[in-house]
Amino acid sequence: MLLRVPSFYHQFQCLGSKCTDTCCKDWEIDVDEASLARYKEIAGGNSPLSNKAQFAWTVLQNIQDGCIKLNDRGFCPLMREDGLCSIICELGHNGTDKFNNGKNVLCNICSEHPRFVEVYGDIMEKGVGLCCEEAVRLLLASADLNLVDSEVNDEPDEMPEGAKEARDAMFQEREAIFAILNDSSIPLNQRLLEVLDFAEATSGNEDLPEEDSNTEALSSEAIRQTWIEILGEGESIGPDWDTAYEQMVRKGWTIPTSCRTRFGISLFTDEEGARIIAYLIFRYYAKSLFDGDSLTKVQFAIYFWIILKQFGETLGNIRPDGSIMDSAADPQVLKINAVKLLSKQTEYSEEIMEILADNFFQNPAFSVEQFRRILSQTSS
């Protein structure tokens, strides 16, 4: 089986207590059946007086309805004050139980997050989600998005007859989009206009709504306001997003001639934007093999970038507890915080992703023409 990953994938390592955020807060922590069985085995397979057995019972007592119960502050109760996981510290080292035949003591979601995986027959693709600050740092530090192939021993998924041809065509389309994004000889917004043209031509979707005359009459300001308001729909990921969204609404969408920041036209460079968009295309575009909806995958990637470009400094100034950093913050820290926060609120909420996809498909305010309109009005 072929494994395809970004070139920085194997460099990724959790920062642990050095991370300014934590994956052990606000997220739902599902405990898979195999992990639950291991905790019961540890609790019952040792002397009741052993520290290991007693701790395993503590773990079990914090599991309810298949999930670890978060405490009143939204933290996993098994997270230590120093930010480390007590399961690892008490039952094993680096996630492996040295007393339990080398089995991983963490439940699957804690072992894998923020990694993601998708399997397309005999091709597996893996990456690290942008909800993680170390993943964002690695992506921004990359020269460009290079994908690396290797062979692994995993069993491939079965694919219906003819599906492999469709999959390979989908990968070819994605490579064509990467090629457009990698052409640094032209401004990024021009590249994005070409990507939209390509995506619209290859989507094969004949059910796209026609441009509404009432929407055409809407001012650019009204369209941009709609693009902000949609981010306020659905459940918030936490106080950091609440503060950031309030700041975004208060600031509003400034016109290109007045959107300069202390970092220039944008907190991010064109090439950083191209890498972010390419990475989102890598993660989502091939999923259209399952739902037949490739165009909205492209729209999401570009929408994500446009919001970052417009509100990057605002998003980046927010700490995980919702407080606002001072104006002397390191621009690299602001970039990482901004990508991480927007990723957490969009990519990691099924509700928000469904809202966005529905609006990209049905709402004329998010039509391809409106994307072109905003890209044409915004300095690159």
C-alpha positions in Angstrom: 0.0 0.0 0.0 1.3 3.5 -0.8 1.5 6.1 2.0 1.5 9.8 0.9 2.4 12.5 3.4 3.6 16.1 3.5 7.4 16.2 3.6 7.3 17.6 7.2 4.9 14.9 8.5 7.5 12.7 10.1 9.1 15.7 11.8 6.0 16.4 13.8 6.2 15.7 17.5 3.8 16.9 20.2 5.2 19.9 22.1 3.6 18.6 25.3 3.9 21.0 28.2 5.8 23.5 25.9 2.6 24.1 23.8 0.8 27.3 24.5 -2.5 25.6 24.0 -3.7 22.0 24.7 -5.6 19.3 23.0 -6.8 18.2 26.4 -9.4 21.0 26.7 -12.8 21.5 25.1 -12.4 18.5 22.7 -14.7 15.5 23.0 -12.4 12.5 24.0 -13.9 9.2 22.8 -12.5 6.1 24.3 -12.4 3.2 21.8 -13.4 -0.3 23.0 -9.8 -1.7 22.7 -8.4 1.1 25.0 -11.2 0.6 27.5 -10.5 -3.1 27.6 -6.8 -2.3 28.3 -7.6 0.0 31.2 -9.8 -2.7 32.7 -7.0 -5.3 32.1 -4.5 -3.1 33.9 -6.9 -2.3 36.7 -7.7 -6.0 37.3 -4.5 -7.7 36.3 -2.3 -6.3 39.1 -2.3 -6.2 42.8 -5.2 -4.0 44.0 -2.5 -2.1 46.0 -0.3 -1.4 43.1 0.0 2.2 41.9 -0.6 1.1 38.3 -3.9 -0.7 39.1 -5.1 2.2 41.3 -4.5 4.7 38.5 -6.2 2.5 35.9 -9.3 2.5 38.2 -9.1 6.3 38.3 -9.1 6.4 34.5 -12.1 4.1 34.4 -14.0 6.3 36.9 -13.6 9.3 34.6 -15.1 7.5 31.6 -18.8 8.0 31.0 -20.9 7.0 28.0 -17.7 6.1 26.1 -16.0 9.5 26.7 -13.7 10.9 29.2 -15.7 13.4 31.3 -14.2 16.9 31.2 -14.0 18.9 34.4 -15.8 22.1 35.1 -13.2 24.1 33.3 -13.4 22.0 30.2 -10.1 20.1 30.8 -9.5 16.4 30.7 -9.3 15.4 34.4 -6.3 13.3 33.6 -4.2 16.2 32.5 -1.6 17.2 35.0 -0.8 20.7 36.2 2.4 20.7 34.2 0.4 20.1 31.0 1.4 16.4 30.6 -0.9 13.4 30.3 -1.0 11.4 33.5 -1.9 8.3 31.6 1.4 8.4 29.8 3.2 9.4 33.0 1.6 6.7 35.2 1.2 3.8 32.8 3.9 4.1 30.2 6.5 6.2 28.4 5.6 8.2 25.2 2.3 6.4 25.1 3.6 2.9 25.4 2.8 0.8 28.5 6.1 -0.9 29.3 4.3 -3.3 31.6 1.6 -4.3 29.0 3.5 -6.0 26.2 4.3 -2.7 24.5 0.7 -1.8 23.8 -0.3 1.8 23.5 -2.0 3.0 26.7 -3.6 6.0 25.1 -7.0 5.8 23.4 -6.9 6.1 19.7 -8.0 9.7 19.5 -5.3 10.8 21.9 -2.7 8.8 20.1 -3.5 10.1 16.7 -4.8 13.7 17.2 -4.0 16.1 15.5 -3.0 13.7 12.7 -5.6 12.8 10.0 -5.8 9.9 7.6 -7.8 9.1 4.5 -7.7 5.9 2.5 -8.5 5.7 -1.2 -8.2 2.0 -2.0 -4.5 1.2 -2.0 -3.4 4.8 -1.4 -3.4 6.2 2.2 -2.8 9.9 2.8 -1.9 11.3 6.2 -1.2 14.8 7.6 -1.3 16.9 10.7 -4.2 19.2 11.3 -3.8 23.0 11.4 -5.6 23.1 14.8 -2.1 22.3 16.2 0.5 25.1 16.5 3.4 22.8 15.8 1.8 21.6 12.6 1.2 25.2 11.5 4.8 26.1 12.3 6.1 23.2 10.2 3.9 24.1 7.3 4.9 27.8 7.4 8.5 26.9 7.6 8.4 24.7 4.5 9.6 26.0 1.2 6.5 24.6 -0.4 4.1 21.7 -0.1 5.9 18.6 -1.1 4.2 15.2 -0.9 6.3 12.2 -0.2 5.3 8.6 -1.1 6.5 5.4 0.6 5.3 1.8 0.9 3.6 0.5 4.0 2.2 -2.9 5.0 -1.4 -1.8 5.7 -4.3 -3.6 4.0 -5.9 -1.5 1.3 -9.6 -0.7 1.3 -11.8 -2.3 -1.3 -12.9 0.0 -4.2 -15.8 -0.5 -6.5 -15.1 -1.2 -10.2 -14.0 1.9 -12.0 -13.4 3.8 -8.8 -9.6 3.7 -9.1 -9.8 5.5 -12.5 -12.0 8.2 -10.9 -9.5 8.4 -7.9 -6.5 8.8 -10.2 -8.3 11.5 -12.2 -9.1 13.3 -8.9 -5.4 13.2 -7.9 -4.4 14.5 -11.3 -6.8 17.5 -10.9 -5.3 18.1 -7.5 -1.8 18.1 -9.0 -3.0 20.6 -11.6 -4.2 22.9 -8.8 -0.9 22.5 -6.9 0.9 23.5 -10.1 -1.1 26.7 -10.4 -0.6 27.6 -6.7 3.2 27.0 -7.0 3.6 29.5 -9.8 5.1 32.3 -7.8 5.8 34.4 -10.9 2.3 35.8 -10.7 0.4 37.3 -7.7 -1.5 34.9 -5.5 -4.9 36.4 -6.2 -4.4 35.8 -9.9 -3.4 32.2 -9.2 -6.6 31.8 -7.1 -8.7 33.1 -9.9 -7.1 30.5 -12.2 -7.7 27.8 -9.5 -11.4 28.8 -9.4 -11.7 28.7 -13.2 -10.1 25.2 -13.2 -12.3 23.9 -10.3 -15.5 25.2 -11.8 -14.6 23.7 -15.2 -13.7 20.2 -13.8 -16.4 20.0 -11.1 -19.0 18.6 -13.5 -21.7 20.1 -11.3 -24.6 21.2 -13.4 -26.8 22.0 -10.4 -24.9 25.2 -9.4 -27.4 28.0 -8.7 -27.5 30.8 -11.2 -26.4 34.2 -10.0 -29.3 36.0 -8.4 -30.0 39.5 -9.7 -30.7 40.6 -6.2 -27.3 39.4 -5.1 -25.6 41.1 -8.0 -27.2 44.3 -6.8 -25.7 43.9 -3.3 -22.8 46.1 -2.4 -19.4 44.6 -1.9 -19.7 45.7 1.7 -22.9 43.6 2.1 -21.3 40.6 0.6 -18.2 40.9 2.8 -20.4 41.3 5.9 -22.2 38.0 5.0 -18.8 36.3 4.8 -18.0 37.5 8.4 -21.5 36.7 9.8 -21.4 33.0 8.6 -18.5 32.4 11.0 -20.8 33.4 13.9 -23.1 30.5 13.1 -22.8 27.2 15.0 -21.2 26.4 18.3 -18.1 28.2 19.4 -14.9 26.2 20.1 -14.2 28.3 23.2 -13.4 31.7 24.7 -10.6 32.3 22.3 -12.9 32.2 19.4 -15.6 34.2 21.2 -13.1 37.0 21.7 -11.7 36.8 18.2 -15.1 36.8 16.5 -16.2 39.8 18.6 -13.0 41.7 17.5 -13.6 40.7 13.8 -17.2 42.0 13.9 -16.0 45.2 15.6 -13.2 45.8 13.1 -15.3 45.0 10.0 -13.9 44.2 6.6 -11.7 47.1 5.6 -11.3 48.1 2.0 -7.9 47.3 0.3 -6.5 50.8 0.5 -6.9 50.9 4.3 -6.1 47.3 5.3 -2.4 47.9 5.9 -1.1 46.5 9.2 2.2 47.0 10.9 3.4 44.0 8.9 2.4 45.4 5.5 -0.6 44.7 3.4 -1.1 41.4 5.3 0.3 39.5 8.2 0.9 36.6 5.8 3.0 36.6 2.6 1.6 35.3 -0.7 3.7 32.2 -0.6 2.6 31.4 2.9 -1.0 31.8 1.6 -0.2 29.5 -1.3 1.1 26.8 1.1 -1.9 27.1 3.4 -4.4 26.8 0.5 -2.4 23.9 -1.0 -2.4 22.1 2.3 -6.2 22.4 2.7 -6.6 21.2 -0.9 -4.4 18.2 0.0 -6.6 17.4 2.9 -10.0 17.9 1.4 -10.0 17.8 -2.4 -9.8 14.0 -2.9 -12.7 13.5 -0.6 -14.9 14.7 -3.4 -14.4 11.1 -4.7 -16.9 10.2 -2.0 -19.4 13.1 -2.3 -18.8 14.4 -5.8 -18.4 18.0 -4.6 -14.9 19.2 -5.5 -15.8 22.8 -6.1 -16.8 23.6 -2.5 -13.5 22.0 -1.3 -11.6 24.6 -3.3 -14.0 27.4 -2.1 -13.3 26.4 1.5 -9.6 26.6 1.1 -9.7 30.0 -0.6 -12.3 31.3 1.9 -10.0 30.2 4.8 -7.2 32.2 3.3 -9.2 35.3 2.5 -10.4 35.4 6.2 -6.8 34.9 7.4 -5.5 37.6 5.1 -8.2 40.1 6.3 -8.3 39.2 10.0 -5.0 37.4 10.6 -3.6 39.9 13.1 -7.0 40.0 14.9 -7.2 36.2 15.2 -3.5 35.9 16.1 -3.7 38.3 19.0 -6.0 36.0 21.1 -4.7 33.6 23.7 -6.4 30.3 24.3 -8.1 31.7 27.5 -9.7 34.5 25.4 -7.5 37.3 26.6 -5.8 39.7 24.1 -2.0 39.8 23.7 -0.2 43.1 23.6 0.7 44.7 20.3 4.4 43.7 20.6 3.7 40.1 19.8 6.1 38.2 17.5 4.5 38.2 14.0 5.4 34.4 13.7 3.4 33.8 16.9 0.5 35.8 15.5 0.5 33.8 12.2 0.5 30.4 14.0 -2.2 31.5 16.4 -4.4 32.8 13.6 -4.2 29.7 11.5 -4.7 27.4 14.5 -7.8 29.3 15.8 -9.5 29.5 12.4 -8.8 25.8 11.8 -10.2 24.9 15.2 -13.4 26.8 14.7 -14.0 25.6 11.1 -12.3 22.4 10.2 -12.9 20.7 13.6 -16.6 21.5 13.8 -18.8 19.2 11.6 -21.6 21.8 12.1 -19.6 24.7 10.8 -18.1 22.8 7.9 -21.7 21.7 6.8 -22.9 25.3 7.1 -20.0 26.5 5.0 -20.4 23.8 2.3 -24.2 24.4 2.1 -23.6 28.2 1.7 -20.9 27.7 -0.9 -23.2 25.5 -2.9 -26.6 27.3 -2.4 -26.0 30.9 -1.2 -25.4 33.4 -4.1 -23.4 35.5 -1.7 -20.8 32.7 -1.8 -21.0 31.9 -5.5 -17.8 31.5 -7.5 -18.5 35.0 -9.0 -18.5 36.5 -5.5 -15.2 34.8 -4.8 -13.8 36.3 -8.0 -15.3 39.7 -7.0 -13.6 39.7 -3.6 -10.3 38.4 -5.0 -10.3 41.1 -7.7 -11.0 43.8 -5.1 -8.4 42.7 -2.6 -4.7 43.5 -3.0 -2.5 40.5 -3.3 
